[in-house]
């Protein structure tokens, strides 16, 4: 079994009782131990409420050998030492626990839908030029140190396979010690790469060099510091049968299979609706799936995302009308009188949730709602608001598209039990 680095502190023998919500093992007396598993008996270096494994005496029943050679250092995965079955159940329990903390008990939480390895098409990586060459990869857990990647169990093969070539081309263009933020999307026409390079002068010479790099690595599109350098091919992603060209660094579900699962859940829940509001619509993750049978009003705060959605809708036949509206739903949620126009709503906010919009929905007459969340805590908070406003939370389905991490998506299906006029 792999062992974590030893930190300075008092050596103690510990038994891991459970996995905390951030993915660290936890003892009954509140000591958190990264890379540990429930049931582990370990010798650990303890420093206050934190500890690191010095030696595993007896492994817990759900501990397994990690398959990635970078596990334990790379921050891309924190839980590869745990069985898939255990993690599936644990993520399901995280949602049930969060709901229970808000007094929402007895809710049907379906089995977790687990996505396949090597399927993450979108990633935020880092690069740094050192005296030993350029490093590209995820950051080490809790640090700014980059772990160079020779293998990866989560990224698509296309992303992993391009990193060495990207490094070879990028290194001569950057000063020593430059740290680069790298957003990569594996589109259907090749990689879409967006680089954040501090204090980098985008002049004619550097643009030519970057364009040559894009050609050498066969990138579909390359952007630097928010500016388009070259688009050799449109970085298309197909959403519910609709080809979409997302703006650089645009939000997109990390795994295509997860996107399809979520769309199916939303469409089944809203199958009888005629007019749907898609709130926090992004580039159309749910709008295009719903527009096969219903009119859709897509509301989003980012104009570039709305532009991509609208352009894709104009090019596609067979869709019901899709209207768009740019609006900051955190500051200006759709109010009850505006929501009268819709018999269904999809709510897909970022991690903080949508408290203000949930409060407005609770005061509305909307009969059916699908809430897609990436945070059990904010989902449970907003679910409490909706239930108090007359909705019933029928089911929640966990979707695990960030394998071997504590992150979990949830799709909640709400129906109004108290009719409002």
ABEGO torsion letter per residue (X at the ends): XBBBBBBBEBBBBBBBABBBAAGBBBBAAGBBBBGBBBGBBBBBBBBEABBBBABBABBBAABBBBABAABGABAABAAAABBAAAAAAAAAAAAAAAAAAAGBBGBBBBBBBBBBBGABABBBBBBBBBAAEBBBEBBBBGBABBBBBABBAABBAAAAAAAAAAAAAAAAABBBGBBBBBBBBBBAAEBBBBBBBBGBBBBAAAAAAAAAAAAAAGBABBBBGGBBABBABBBBBBBGGBBBBBBBGBBBBABAAAAAAAAAAAAAAAAABABBBBBGAEAGAAAAAAAAABBBBBBBABAAAAAAAAAAAAABBGBBBBBBBBBBAAABBBBAAAAAABABBBBBBBAAEBAAAAAAAAABABABBBBBBABAAAAAAAAAAAAAAGBBBABBBBBBABBGBABBBBBBBBBBABBBX
